[in-house]
Amino acid sequence: MRARFARAGRLGALLLLAGAVQATPVQASDDHPEFAVLGAPADHREIVTWGASADRMDNAVADRGYRLVVHTSAAGSDLRIRLSNAFGDRPVTFDSAYAGIQQDGAALVPGSNRRLTFAGARSVTVPAGATALSDPLPGRLPAASNLVVSIHSPDAAGPATGHWMAMQTSYATQGDHTAEEGAANWTEPIGSWFYLDAVAVRPPAGTGAVVALGDSITDGWQSTTDLDRRWPDYLARRLQSAGTHVKGVANEGISGNKVLADGGGQSALKRLQRDVLSQPGVRTVFLFEGVNDIKAHTGVTAQDLIAGYREVAERVHAAGKCVVGATVAPFKGWSEWDQAGETVRREVNEFIRDSGEFDAVTDFDHILRSPYDPERMLPVFDGGDHLHPGDKGMQAMADAVDLKSLDCAAPHPGD
């Protein structure tokens, strides 16, 4: 393990100027507004190796530093990060950003911490609603690295942007200690990621990525914190050792998320462009959502959800990518379960399996349900609340995914 970290620590110290900062609007419909991406446009050879959905956080604090620990998927060179101010109501400046490799806790592998730049500058100001890409950082990042991104903002205020439920311990501090590799000044453990919403690398030619669009099950609730046992993590490990061209995995789950309505984050329909389709190198979108729409008792029907699924599939296909649909897992025993919701779940799953709207289907319902009570999760997979799988359930879900389905070829617009 230490040898792997040492190799990763030899990221090049020199930084390349990627190009002048520019606002690049992302195409979207009137219902899904555009957002600006500052920095050199993503290289067509890049893929996302880590991602987390942006959401509105509590009010930011000025002169705050964050040391964010993230577990990458695909290997590659020329690391780039994406900082998001999607939910801010004013510009936020980041005057220092570094990337290194975790040794233990907030401590980094000696020699691995490297400064990141933005169009050659050490700082970047991100307008409200926008994101910013760093310049490429020369050097190779191995697969499955515990990457540490340290950022500092002197003027952050108003709503912060981040990801609440990281299932990963990161660290915070007052003042700018981003260049330090030691842990002495990083004494405040936190369970959320702030501002960082994606990491990209340049992998070997022909490599692609998959994005998992989901709710708290995808986000990893009831998996073991700090051990990367969410089902997309297990999927990433399978992909690294498989003979597939898809290696990158981005987890775009949000606890409480719905397909149709805002609540736990913006709805899947609203955030599809920003969180999913804007990521580089994506070949396939893996859609696993719907249980929160069903159990909320807001009157959502099977046909309502089916219309939402169809819109996701149409927009993914219009972007020239594939979409895999996953059936909604059983949740009898959860406090909001009732027979009416169960009927909707079964109708929705019948559509997912048989409609032909998806390029492929993964039947999580079949994998997770008890053979003795198909409305209930198999106890060995249950994380304890009858809705969220534990570590064994998460691994079973990842094992159920047909890896070849993630490397499919969707028709491109105009073909």
Beta strands, then each sheet from edge to edge (+ up, - down):
strand 1: 23-25
strand 2: 36-38
strand 3: 47-51
strand 4: 55-59
strand 5: 64-71
strand 6: 76-84
strand 7: 92-94
strand 8: 96-104
strand 9: 107-108
strand 10: 114-115
strand 11: 124-126
strand 12: 131-133
strand 13: 137-141
strand 14: 146-153
strand 15: 159-163
strand 16: 170-174
strand 17: 188-190
strand 18: 193-194
strand 19: 196-202
strand 20: 208-214
strand 21: 246-253
strand 22: 282-288
strand 23: 322-326
strand 24: 360-362
sheet 1: 1+ 2- 12- 6+ 13-
sheet 2: 1+ 2- 12- 6+ 19- 3+
sheet 3: 4+ 15- 18+
sheet 4: 9+ 8- 14+ 5- 16+ 17-
sheet 5: 7+ 11-
sheet 6: 9+ 8- 10+
sheet 7: 21+ 20+ 22+ 23+ 24+
end
